[in-house]
């Protein structure tokens, strides 16, 4: 039996820090999930991962009510700030502290969202402030997994963090969208970014939502004469208003991604479609990791296995991978478990232990620590506690979340 996931469905900006205590009351380890992890039972892991996605999307997607990066890492959140992707905002210069290895071309249009429990934990413990991270680095409780390191306060069990990936769609014509097919995109030493994918579809934004048929579209200096036409309604999407267009295009990475997709900046009246996301839920100490991405043939292949019948609407158009552990269950190549998103990790090059296509999100995020350190190369399997500088003595572990060390402000 798998215990049901607990979600906070509201986004109350005025809630006080004292409310965080209620989340702590449900932070005990879920013994059923730990057993599934130890046994390496991928079928049961996938069942639980699909349940997580279903719980987030059954009605109005909860991610639309969650807190964005600017709200989480600002000193005081603005009560009128839009939630979800509608509130896309990054402070000027907020990317300055990113390690150089955190960039990989071409750019992606991404934004990280935090549910109420995660938001409160970061805000109330001042984990968005460099001064507090410095204090914890010298005074926090010793980390239980990395000798010589300390750790930030543990997140509550109902905390969820989700990194979302969006693709801009023009309101007045067909927009090409690259589609990742595992069998047509073998690993490349330089990485498998979306401009190398072998197939595209053409998104029709018209109200009639036309589907089917073959059209010709151009993308990344290539012509695709046999692109399938798909409807905007096949995706989870949001309409872009004037304020949102202005905010998103102030961000260099989002602006670059828009130019690649549309040949221009995003404008009022355009759309953003959700093409991929990776989320982590703190149901076990190392979090449960679920990653999913859109596909026009979502009923085929290993990433479709176990999708429940009660997953409704456009959410049936997404494929999924999950990780409960850095090693188990073993991959088909006999090595440690693989869990990656083609939009997020597929683009990363081979750093000597395989590129993004054979990485594990859990192995990567276990390296997250303060002060900020580059996260490339991505890896899988057990951590290298002796040779990896991310595990050097005297560091502050940031509970698998890179954003805390990368985005905390003075």
C-alpha positions in Angstrom: 0.0 0.0 0.0 1.2 3.5 -0.8 0.2 6.3 1.5 -1.5 9.2 -0.3 0.5 12.3 -1.1 -0.4 15.5 0.9 -0.7 18.7 -1.1 -1.4 22.2 -0.1 -3.8 23.6 -2.7 -3.8 27.2 -1.7 -1.3 30.0 -2.2 -1.9 32.4 0.7 0.7 35.1 0.4 -0.1 36.7 3.8 0.4 33.5 5.8 2.8 33.8 8.7 5.8 31.8 9.6 4.1 30.1 12.5 2.0 28.1 10.1 5.1 26.2 9.0 4.8 24.1 12.2 1.8 22.3 10.8 3.9 21.0 7.9 6.5 19.7 10.4 3.9 17.4 11.9 3.7 15.4 8.7 7.5 15.1 8.1 7.9 11.5 9.3 9.4 9.2 6.7 6.8 7.2 4.7 7.8 3.7 5.5 6.0 2.2 2.5 7.9 4.5 0.1 11.2 3.7 1.8 10.5 0.0 1.3 9.8 0.6 -2.4 13.0 2.5 -2.7 15.1 -0.2 -1.0 13.5 -2.9 -3.1 14.1 -1.0 -6.4 10.5 -1.7 -7.4 10.2 0.5 -10.5 6.6 -0.5 -11.2 5.5 0.7 -7.7 7.7 3.8 -8.0 6.1 4.7 -11.3 2.6 4.1 -9.9 3.3 6.6 -7.0 4.9 9.1 -9.4 1.8 9.0 -11.6 -0.3 9.5 -8.5 1.7 12.6 -7.7 1.1 14.1 -11.1 -2.6 13.2 -10.9 -2.8 14.9 -7.5 -1.3 18.1 -8.9 -3.4 18.3 -12.0 -6.8 16.8 -11.2 -8.6 20.1 -11.1 -7.0 23.5 -11.8 -3.3 22.6 -11.9 -1.9 23.4 -8.5 1.4 24.7 -10.1 -0.6 27.7 -11.3 -1.1 28.8 -7.6 2.5 28.2 -6.4 5.2 30.7 -5.6 7.8 31.7 -8.2 11.5 32.3 -7.8 11.2 36.0 -7.3 8.6 35.6 -4.4 10.7 32.9 -2.7 14.0 34.7 -2.8 12.7 38.2 -2.2 12.9 39.5 1.4 9.2 40.3 1.4 6.8 38.9 -1.2 4.3 41.2 -2.7 0.7 40.2 -2.0 -0.4 41.2 -5.5 2.3 39.3 -7.3 0.7 36.8 -9.7 1.3 33.1 -8.9 2.6 30.4 -11.0 4.2 31.0 -14.4 2.0 34.2 -14.7 4.3 35.7 -12.1 7.5 35.0 -14.0 10.0 37.5 -12.7 13.7 37.5 -12.0 15.5 40.4 -10.3 18.1 42.1 -12.4 21.4 40.4 -11.9 19.9 37.4 -10.1 21.9 35.1 -12.4 25.2 36.7 -11.7 26.2 34.1 -9.1 25.4 31.2 -11.4 28.5 29.0 -12.1 29.6 29.1 -15.7 28.7 25.4 -16.0 25.1 26.2 -15.4 24.7 27.5 -18.9 24.2 25.3 -21.9 23.1 26.4 -25.3 20.5 26.8 -26.6 18.6 28.5 -23.9 15.4 27.1 -22.4 12.4 29.0 -21.0 12.3 27.6 -17.5 11.0 28.8 -14.1 11.0 27.1 -10.7 7.8 27.0 -8.6 7.4 26.2 -4.9 4.3 25.0 -3.1 3.3 26.7 0.1 5.2 24.3 2.4 8.4 24.8 0.5 8.0 28.5 0.3 7.3 28.9 4.0 10.3 26.7 5.0 12.7 28.8 2.9 11.2 32.2 4.0 10.8 31.3 7.7 14.3 29.9 8.0 15.8 32.7 5.9 17.3 30.2 3.5 17.0 32.9 0.8 19.6 35.0 2.6 23.4 34.6 2.1 24.0 35.9 5.6 21.9 33.1 7.1 23.6 30.4 4.9 26.9 31.7 6.2 25.7 31.4 9.7 24.4 27.9 9.2 27.6 26.9 7.6 29.4 27.3 10.9 26.6 26.5 13.4 24.0 24.2 11.8 23.6 20.5 12.8 26.2 18.2 11.2 25.0 16.5 8.0 24.2 12.9 8.4 25.5 11.8 5.0 28.6 13.9 4.3 31.3 13.9 7.0 32.6 17.4 7.9 29.5 19.2 6.4 26.5 20.8 8.0 22.9 20.9 6.7 20.1 23.4 6.5 16.9 22.6 8.5 15.0 19.7 7.0 12.1 20.5 4.7 8.6 19.3 5.8 7.2 16.2 4.2 4.6 18.1 2.1 7.1 20.4 0.5 7.2 20.3 -3.3 9.5 22.1 -5.8 9.0 22.0 -9.5 11.2 23.2 -12.3 9.0 23.9 -15.3 10.0 24.2 -19.0 7.9 26.2 -21.5 7.8 26.8 -25.2 6.4 30.0 -26.7 3.7 29.7 -29.3 2.8 32.5 -31.7 -0.9 33.5 -31.7 -1.0 34.1 -35.4 0.5 31.1 -37.2 2.1 27.6 -36.9 4.9 27.3 -34.4 7.5 24.5 -34.7 8.2 22.3 -31.6 11.0 19.8 -31.5 10.1 16.4 -30.1 12.5 14.0 -28.4 12.3 10.4 -29.6 14.7 8.1 -27.7 15.3 5.8 -30.7 16.1 8.6 -33.1 18.4 10.6 -30.8 21.3 8.5 -29.5 23.6 10.0 -26.9 26.1 12.5 -28.3 29.3 13.5 -26.6 28.4 17.2 -26.9 24.9 16.6 -25.5 21.4 16.3 -27.1 20.0 19.8 -27.0 16.6 20.3 -28.7 18.1 21.8 -31.9 19.6 18.3 -32.6 16.3 16.4 -32.2 15.3 14.7 -35.4 11.6 15.6 -35.5 9.3 18.5 -35.0 5.6 19.1 -34.9 3.7 22.2 -35.9 1.4 23.8 -33.2 -1.8 25.3 -34.5 -3.1 28.0 -32.1 -6.4 28.6 -33.9 -9.7 28.3 -31.9 -10.8 25.4 -34.0 -7.8 23.5 -32.6 -7.0 21.7 -35.9 -5.2 18.4 -35.5 -3.8 15.9 -38.0 -2.3 16.4 -41.4 1.2 17.1 -42.5 2.7 20.6 -43.0 6.1 22.1 -43.7 7.8 24.2 -41.0 11.3 25.5 -40.5 13.3 25.3 -37.3 16.9 25.8 -36.3 18.0 26.5 -39.9 16.3 23.2 -41.1 13.2 22.5 -43.1 10.8 19.9 -41.9 8.4 19.0 -44.8 6.6 16.3 -42.9 5.7 17.9 -39.5 2.5 16.7 -37.9 0.0 19.4 -37.1 -1.1 19.4 -33.4 -3.4 21.7 -31.5 -2.6 24.2 -28.8 -5.3 22.4 -26.8 -3.1 19.2 -26.7 -0.9 21.0 -24.1 -1.2 22.7 -20.7 -0.9 26.3 -21.8 -1.3 29.8 -20.5 -2.1 33.0 -22.5 0.5 35.8 -22.3 -0.8 39.2 -21.4 1.1 42.5 -21.8 2.7 42.5 -18.3 3.8 38.9 -18.6 5.3 39.5 -22.0 7.3 42.4 -20.6 8.5 40.5 -17.5 9.6 37.4 -19.4 11.5 39.3 -22.1 13.5 41.1 -19.4 15.1 37.7 -18.7 18.1 37.0 -21.1 17.5 33.2 -21.2 13.8 33.4 -21.8 14.3 36.1 -24.4 16.9 33.9 -26.2 14.6 30.9 -26.1 11.8 32.9 -27.6 13.9 34.1 -30.5 14.9 30.5 -31.2 11.3 29.3 -31.2 9.5 32.3 -32.8 12.2 34.3 -34.5 11.1 37.2 -32.3 10.3 38.1 -28.7 7.1 36.9 -26.9 4.2 39.4 -27.4 0.8 39.9 -25.8 -1.6 37.4 -27.2 1.0 34.6 -27.6 1.0 31.5 -25.5 3.3 29.5 -23.3 2.9 25.7 -23.4 4.3 23.4 -20.8 6.7 21.0 -22.6 8.4 19.5 -19.5 8.9 19.7 -15.8 10.9 18.0 -13.0 9.5 18.0 -9.5 10.7 16.8 -6.1 8.5 16.0 -3.1 10.0 15.6 0.4 8.1 12.4 1.2 11.4 10.7 1.9 14.6 12.2 3.3 16.3 12.4 -0.2 13.0 13.6 -1.8 11.1 11.7 -4.6 12.0 12.9 -8.1 9.5 12.9 -10.9 10.2 14.3 -14.4 7.8 14.5 -17.3 7.7 15.9 -20.8 5.1 16.3 -23.7 5.0 13.9 -26.6 2.7 13.5 -29.5 2.7 9.6 -29.1 2.4 9.5 -25.3 0.9 5.9 -25.3 4.1 4.3 -26.6 7.4 3.2 -24.9 8.7 2.7 -21.4 8.0 6.2 -20.2 4.3 5.7 -20.7 4.1 2.5 -18.6 1.7 2.5 -15.7 -0.2 5.7 -16.6 -3.5 5.5 -14.7 -6.8 5.7 -16.4 -8.0 8.5 -14.1 -5.2 10.9 -15.3 -7.3 13.2 -17.3 -7.1 15.7 -20.1 -3.9 17.0 -21.6 -1.9 15.4 -18.8 -2.2 12.1 -20.6 0.0 13.6 -23.3 3.1 13.6 -21.0 5.7 10.8 -20.6 7.4 10.3 -17.2 10.5 9.0 -15.5 11.1 8.8 -11.7 13.9 8.2 -9.2 13.7 7.2 -5.6 17.4 6.3 -5.4 20.7 7.2 -7.1 21.5 3.5 -7.8 18.3 1.4 -7.8 16.8 -0.1 -9.8 19.7 -0.8 -12.2 19.4 0.6 -15.7 19.1 -1.6 -18.8 22.8 -1.1 -19.3 23.6 -2.7 -16.0 24.7 0.6 -14.4 23.0 2.8 -11.8 19.4 4.0 -12.3 18.9 6.7 -15.0 16.3 9.4 -14.6 16.5 12.5 -16.8 14.3 15.0 -18.7 15.3 15.5 -22.4 14.5 19.2 -22.1 16.6 19.8 -18.9 19.4 17.3 -18.8 19.5 15.9 -22.3 21.5 19.0 -23.5 24.4 18.4 -21.1 27.6 17.1 -22.6 29.6 14.0 -21.6 31.8 14.9 -18.8 33.6 11.6 -18.6 30.8 9.5 -16.9 28.2 10.0 -19.6 26.1 13.0 -20.6 22.7 14.2 -19.6 20.9 11.3 -21.3 22.4 8.8 -18.9 22.2 11.0 -15.7 20.2 10.7 -12.6 18.5 13.8 -11.2 18.9 12.5 -7.6 22.7 12.0 -8.1 23.0 15.5 -9.5 20.9 17.2 -6.8 22.7 15.4 -3.9 25.7 17.6 -4.8 23.8 20.8 -4.1 25.6 22.8 -1.4 26.8 26.2 -0.3 28.9 28.1 -1.4 27.6 27.7 -5.0 29.6 25.2 -7.1 29.2 24.1 -10.7 26.8 21.2 -11.2 28.4 19.8 -14.4 29.3 17.1 -15.2 26.0 15.4 -14.4 26.3 11.9 -13.0 24.5 8.9 -11.7 25.2 6.4 -9.0 26.8 6.8 -5.5 28.4 10.2 -4.7 32.2 10.6 -4.8 32.6 11.8 -1.3 36.4 11.9 -1.5 37.1 13.3 -5.0 34.1 15.6 -5.7 34.6 19.2 -4.5 30.8 19.4 -3.9 31.3 17.1 -0.9 34.4 18.9 0.5 34.5 19.4 4.3 33.1 22.6 5.6 30.2 23.0 3.2 26.6 23.5 3.9 24.2 20.9 2.4 21.1 22.6 0.9 18.7 19.6 1.0 19.2 18.7 -2.7 18.1 22.1 -3.9 20.6 24.0 -6.1 18.4 27.1 -6.0 19.2 28.0 -2.4 22.9 28.4 -3.0 22.5 29.8 -6.5 19.7 32.4 -5.8 20.1 33.4 -2.2 20.6 37.2 -1.8 22.6 39.3 0.6 
